[in-house]
Amino acid sequence: MPSYIYEVVDSAGNNKTETIDAANEAALVDKLQNEGFFVVSIRLAKDKAVAVKTVRKETGVKFAHEKCKIEDLLVFSRQLATMLEAGVTMLRTLDVIITQIRSKQLYTAVSQIRADIEQGSSLSAALAKHPKIFNQFWVSLAEVGEASGTMPLILNKLADHVEQDAAFRTAIVSAMVYPLILFVVCIGAVIFFALVVGPKFEEVFTSMHAQLPLMTKMLLNFFNFLKKYLFLLGAGFAGIVFLIRGYIATPIGQLQFEKLIYQMPILGDVTKLIVVERFSSQMSILVESGVPILYSLEITQKLVENKTCSLILAEVRAGVSEGKGIADALLDEEFFPIMAVQMIKVGEETGELGKMLKHVAHFYQAQVEAFMKRFGTIIEPFMLVFMAAMIGTIVIAIFLPLFKLGGNIHGH
């Protein structure tokens, strides 16, 4: 069936441009007029990919950003699930979604996926060609949906998972943003005083031959040092960060960095809970969707984004392949909390492993979110006090000689 690009005007005077499949041009005109549209133009699109791109260009939809964000994947998965559930064909669904994508990277990928499917490829095989956007988690769930004929249900589960993951990340980031802003403002204020305010007051003190208090001398010496070596300090800090990040990117460096984090009193515990939450949420979706246990463990091992946990899951997978239960294998590794292991064991014994893994994920997600809220509430006053103390010390040290000079003048 040929594809046409049409432009119409509705009863309110609004223009609309879309692409649609129709038997012929006359049939399309009748259809549009029966729907109450005034037909402006209709032309044949040589292929559907060109049609989609033409519609996107003519409707003025622009990309909001280059990279594919988690929010883009959430919208994509939710739209795909909803339209397929409503009985819309895969190709028509992708046609509609492509015109609404705001990420250039995702737009390019989905356009290619649509072309592959039109040529006879399965959705899972088409997704697998874009691992930077659709990882093995997406591909495996798509395979299950295709094999079981429950693609809309699987995609809805996937959309729920992406939505929860996005909300979880947002909660963590939100708790860290305000303290980070306060710290940056504080450092910026110190640099401003060192480069602008300090030198001017130093000139005034020098011209007045004032006897400076020790506190003022130390501050002005610090400002002079900062002014003289600010570029070197900045370059040195950036170099150290670059080297550390490079080392952490290596397998040994990542393991040592994670070990250091886990040894920290509070941060280590919270990091472990985040890792457990990620493992549980991904495993629950895979198991509930019908992915075999060993394959689910293999996928989660690759996606958990934690080298320590990845190595542990490799050992767990080896234990399960030898006949052990997941809970028993996890207990041998002594990484996961006892409560999580016990809940997983109950899930294995009752045949409700997917449901129990989901409970584990929700429990630890709530714990992490509650901690981040408490952390934000506690750290904000400390940061404010720190800022007040630092700025106050600078102001007192700068104005103290002026107060003394004013007192001497008043005494005379």
Beta strands, then each sheet from edge to edge (+ up, - down):
strand 1: 3-9
strand 2: 15-21
strand 3: 38-45
sheet 1: 2+ 1- 3+
end
